[in-house]
Amino acid sequence: MFVCLWSPVWRTVADSLAELSPALLTVAPRVVTEERRGGLVWVDARGLDAEHIAHSALEVLRGIGLSNVRVGIGETPIMAELTAGTGNGEPGLGTGDWGLGQEPSIATEASSALRASPPSPQSPVPSSQSLGSLPVSVLEPDPALATLLDGIGVETCGELAALEGESVEVRLGAEGVRLWKLARGEDDRLIFTPMPRELPHASLEWSDYTLTDTERLVFSVNALLGTVCEKLMERGSLSREMTLDLALANGATLTNAVRSGRATASRKTWLRLVRTLLERMVLPAGVVGLTLRAATVVTDVGQQGDLFDRGFATAAATEAALASLAEEQGDVVVVPENTAHPLVERRTKWVERPATGDGRRATGRKRAPSGGLSTRDESPEGFRIFPVARRPSPVAGSSSPVSLVPSPDSSTLTLYLLPTPRAIEARTEERRDHVLPTGYRDGGAWYGILSAAGPDRVSGERWGEAYAREYFRCIVDDGGMVWLYHDARADGWYLHGWWD
Amino acid sequence: MPALSIAALRELIEQRFPDATPANWRAAEPVATGVGALDRVLPGGGLPRGQLTVWTPQGGACSMLRAACRSTVANGERAVWIDTAGTIVGAFWENGPYLVQPKSRQDALKGAEELLRCGGFALVVLDGTEPEGTEMVRLTRAVREGGGAFVAITPNPSLAKLRMESKIIPHSYRWTRGPFDDPVEVQEATIRVRARAAGWNAHADITVPVTPHDVRLSLEPGLADRRGLPR
């Protein structure tokens, strides 16, 4: 319930309405003042005994010299506001001048007569006991809209509320719809802003000694983590960032942020992160106090799944392991982003593997998951691993976008590359317009080439770092197949890769 | 409860939940590689769970293990390939298994231990890092704890439950030939795989296709390409 207070004589007592707030806060949890309509004071009675609070507010105001105060109670702000402004909720008393044009009836006590209710869904038009017969002007329409309403013969809130929404939207526009909703008692104004919940925190202070030893600090932080993580779990929340304040003996405070790769309430994870932080920290003085608070908190969204799915039982553990890997080593779980660059070693950019929500690989954000994948989670909370899918059914034409990728049921010899091509010494023989390698020396050992295919010539970058290579696929006498190239610019031979 | 009733109950559960597996499935069922000929030479029909397998890095190891990773994923489980040396070619990396590229040998070992211990991966392949001594002991403990199959591509076979060797037979390559009878494209090759464990020694010759490489040629193969060369 909203309680609205209005008086024509606010200014005789207080220069600012805000000066009334301290007194009213003794009887209500939240008070908001508004300069509109000559001054409105809102009292938050949601979830409380509204009539009792209204009585108490009137008593408080009377105590500071305000006896002619009207009060309105409503389930929506507009209901409370109009009830307060029109006096006792009785129709006909309120006018367009908000009661100032005539002697207003003074509400000296809150009664059930002041309570206004929004129209029920069955009868959307406000009853005569509420807003139905009030003139439209109490809703403070725009002058142009007021003229329009007057032109179509709509004089009261009841008449406006009786119109069809679609008609109002077409004929009166957005402002008309807003007024139409108010006439129906619908008001979604945010009078009282939501109060943020206090984030879990814990602190510890001592004065007899100072701590500089990392292990002892970790021991103390561990105790604080127990409290904070327990509070997080009680709230069904996870934290992505915590703040650790170290109060030093010299009066300074060191504030450090500890971030986790994924939101978690795991004490073990946070302890590991805090330990890493403290081990790297150089303290200018001894520590005499610790404060740990969860800085970023998200809701722990539980996942439902098939209890008989093999992956479901291990999803959380896998998620935690991958997140731990990401925290310690960075983006090491990767997928390739391939381009059409002629040089194979410049064709791929490895990017962090996106969360797929299924515990299996997806080859980048642009590709659709293969058959058998079901749920896809795009939440930004790092790795989210959910049940793996069951055996996918073969789908015709569902081959990978890269035709080079083998099918799941076969093994193939595939090319692997050295991170950097390795210079080798090669024996060659002439063949038509090129030379063909017949053997090469790598690492002090000579390898004979049984057969070679090529050259596959690749060149480019006229404006940048030019390259011109002649690639050969060579079968070596030990059975391996290697990828050699002749650098036509530098006239050198290189081992670039092998098939395995 | 009579044994007959338990058997009936088990049968009923198996009928009702055909995809459900017993709680000890991780310890009981090896990880099939998806390559029939290879599975036949492996004791139990697959890579053992909860134990270390060492595959000597010669020809064909990666092709077999990548097939095993794909098969694992196709069976609804997770597989991860730890590529320490960074030799995987992006254009040839297939959809499905996780790929981890650690920045150092130590990171690779720590990552492998973490992924093994979490128990979420049915198959973990460590490539490009050769664990030694206590490192191998730690990894062996982790894989036992996690219950997945762990294959290290390394010549060091200590603590391995299963030892694998493979080698491409040199004269087994089959080529397509050009108009001058020059070899143009490799079609397939045969890999000889040998599996050794306590009381087990088996081998098989497996013929596998060769993934066509994708060099983007600038000109026709028979013509000399002079672009990029100094004039």
Contacts between the chains, C-beta under 8 A, distances in Angstrom:
chain1	res1	chain2	res2	distance
A	308	B	17	5.1
A	308	B	19	6.2
A	308	B	20	3.9
A	308	B	21	7.9
A	309	B	19	7.8
A	309	B	76	7.6
A	310	B	21	6.3
A	310	B	25	7.6
A	310	B	76	5.9
A	310	B	77	6.0
A	311	B	76	6.7
A	311	B	77	6.7
A	311	B	78	6.7
A	311	B	120	7.4
A	314	B	78	7.9
A	314	B	118	7.2
A	314	B	119	5.3
A	314	B	120	3.9
A	315	B	120	7.1
A	317	B	118	4.4
A	317	B	119	5.6
A	317	B	120	5.2
A	318	B	78	6.5
A	318	B	118	5.6
A	318	B	119	8.0
A	318	B	120	2.9
A	318	B	121	7.0
A	319	B	120	8.0
A	320	B	118	6.8
A	321	B	114	5.1
A	321	B	115	5.6
A	321	B	117	7.5
A	321	B	118	3.6
A	321	B	120	6.5
A	322	B	98	7.8
A	322	B	115	7.9
A	324	B	114	5.9
A	325	B	100	7.1
A	325	B	111	5.4
A	325	B	114	6.1
A	325	B	115	7.3
A	328	B	107	7.7
A	328	B	110	7.2
A	329	B	102	6.1
A	329	B	103	6.6
A	329	B	107	5.0
A	329	B	110	7.9
A	329	B	111	6.6
A	330	B	103	7.6
A	332	B	100	5.3
A	332	B	101	5.6
A	332	B	102	5.5
A	332	B	103	7.1
A	332	B	107	7.2
A	332	B	111	6.9
A	333	B	98	6.0
A	333	B	99	7.2
A	333	B	100	5.5
A	334	B	99	5.8
A	334	B	100	7.6
A	334	B	101	5.6
A	335	B	93	7.6
A	335	B	99	6.9
A	336	B	90	3.0
A	336	B	91	7.2
A	336	B	93	5.3
A	337	B	90	7.5
A	338	B	90	5.3
A	338	B	91	5.2
A	340	B	216	6.9
A	342	B	215	7.6
A	342	B	216	4.5
A	342	B	218	7.0
A	344	B	89	6.2
A	344	B	91	6.8
A	344	B	213	7.8
A	344	B	214	7.5
A	344	B	215	7.3
A	347	B	90	6.6
A	347	B	91	5.9
A	348	B	89	7.0
A	348	B	90	2.7
A	348	B	91	6.5
A	349	B	90	7.7
A	350	B	90	6.8
A	350	B	101	6.4
A	353	B	98	7.0
A	353	B	99	7.6
A	359	B	78	5.7
A	359	B	120	7.4
A	360	B	73	5.7
A	360	B	78	6.5
A	360	B	96	6.3
A	361	B	73	7.0
A	361	B	95	6.0
A	361	B	96	4.8
A	361	B	97	5.8
A	361	B	98	5.9
A	361	B	99	7.7
A	362	B	95	7.2
A	363	B	93	7.6
A	363	B	95	4.8
A	367	B	95	7.5
A	369	B	95	8.0
A	370	B	95	5.2
A	370	B	96	7.1
A	372	B	74	7.8
A	372	B	76	7.4
A	385	B	120	7.2
A	388	B	76	5.1
A	388	B	77	6.3
A	388	B	78	6.2
A	389	B	76	5.9
A	390	B	19	6.0
A	390	B	76	5.0
A	391	B	74	6.5
A	391	B	75	5.9
A	391	B	76	5.4
A	392	B	74	6.5
A	400	B	94	6.7
A	400	B	95	5.4
A	402	B	91	6.5
A	404	B	91	6.1
A	404	B	92	5.8
A	404	B	211	5.8
A	404	B	212	6.7
A	404	B	214	5.8
A	405	B	92	6.9
A	405	B	93	7.6
A	405	B	94	4.3
A	405	B	95	6.8
A	406	B	67	7.8
A	406	B	70	7.7
A	406	B	94	6.6
A	406	B	209	7.6
A	406	B	211	6.4
A	408	B	34	6.7
A	408	B	67	7.9
A	408	B	70	4.1
A	408	B	71	6.3
A	408	B	73	7.3
A	408	B	74	4.6
A	408	B	94	7.8
A	408	B	96	7.1
A	409	B	34	5.6
A	409	B	67	7.9
A	409	B	70	7.8
A	409	B	71	7.1
A	409	B	74	7.5
A	410	B	35	7.5
A	410	B	67	6.5
A	410	B	208	7.2
A	410	B	209	7.0
A	411	B	34	8.0
A	411	B	35	5.2
A	411	B	38	7.8
A	411	B	63	4.4
A	411	B	64	5.3
A	411	B	66	6.9
A	411	B	67	3.5
A	411	B	206	7.3
A	411	B	208	4.9
A	412	B	63	5.8
A	412	B	67	7.8
A	412	B	208	5.6
A	412	B	209	5.0
A	412	B	210	6.5
A	412	B	211	4.7
A	413	B	60	7.1
A	413	B	63	5.2
A	413	B	168	7.6
A	413	B	186	7.9
A	413	B	189	6.0
A	413	B	208	5.9
A	413	B	209	7.5
A	413	B	210	4.5
A	413	B	211	6.5
A	414	B	62	7.0
A	414	B	63	6.3
A	414	B	66	7.0
A	414	B	89	7.4
A	414	B	92	4.9
A	414	B	211	4.6
A	415	B	89	5.4
A	415	B	92	6.0
A	415	B	211	6.7
A	415	B	213	5.2
A	416	B	62	6.8
A	416	B	87	4.3
A	416	B	88	6.8
A	416	B	89	6.4
A	417	B	87	5.8
A	417	B	89	5.4
A	418	B	87	6.9
A	419	B	85	6.9
A	419	B	86	5.2
A	419	B	87	7.2
A	431	B	182	8.0
A	432	B	180	8.0
A	433	B	222	8.0
A	433	B	224	5.5
A	434	B	224	7.6
A	450	B	170	6.2
A	450	B	171	7.5
A	451	B	173	7.3
A	451	B	175	7.1
A	451	B	183	5.2
A	452	B	183	7.2
A	453	B	175	7.2
A	453	B	182	7.2
A	453	B	183	4.4
A	453	B	184	5.8
A	453	B	185	6.8
A	453	B	186	7.2
A	455	B	221	7.6
A	456	B	215	4.4
A	456	B	217	6.0
A	456	B	221	6.7
A	457	B	217	6.2
A	457	B	218	6.2
A	457	B	219	6.5
A	457	B	221	7.3
A	457	B	224	7.5
A	457	B	225	4.0
A	458	B	215	5.9
A	458	B	216	6.9
A	458	B	217	6.7
A	458	B	218	6.2
A	458	B	225	7.8
A	459	B	218	5.2
A	459	B	225	5.1
A	459	B	226	7.8
A	459	B	227	4.4
A	459	B	228	3.6
A	459	B	229	7.3
A	460	B	218	6.7
A	460	B	227	6.6
A	460	B	228	5.8
A	461	B	228	6.5
A	462	B	227	6.9
A	462	B	228	6.9
A	466	B	228	4.2
A	466	B	229	7.8
A	467	B	228	5.5
A	468	B	225	6.8
A	468	B	226	7.7
A	468	B	227	6.9
A	468	B	228	3.8
A	468	B	229	5.1
A	471	B	215	5.9
A	473	B	186	6.6
A	473	B	213	7.3
A	475	B	170	6.6
A	475	B	173	5.5
A	476	B	170	7.8
A	477	B	170	6.2
A	478	B	59	7.9
A	478	B	170	7.0
A	479	B	58	8.0
A	479	B	59	5.3
A	479	B	167	5.7
A	479	B	168	4.0
A	479	B	169	6.0
A	479	B	170	4.2
A	480	B	58	7.9
A	480	B	59	5.1
A	480	B	168	6.2
A	481	B	59	8.0
A	481	B	168	7.3
A	481	B	173	7.3
A	481	B	186	6.8
A	481	B	189	7.4
A	481	B	210	7.5
A	483	B	213	7.5
A	488	B	228	7.7
A	488	B	229	6.0
A	489	B	228	6.7
A	489	B	229	6.2
A	489	B	230	7.0
A	497	B	87	7.7
A	497	B	89	7.5
A	499	B	210	6.4
A	499	B	211	7.8
A	500	B	59	6.3
A	500	B	60	6.7
A	500	B	61	6.5
A	500	B	62	4.1
A	500	B	63	6.3
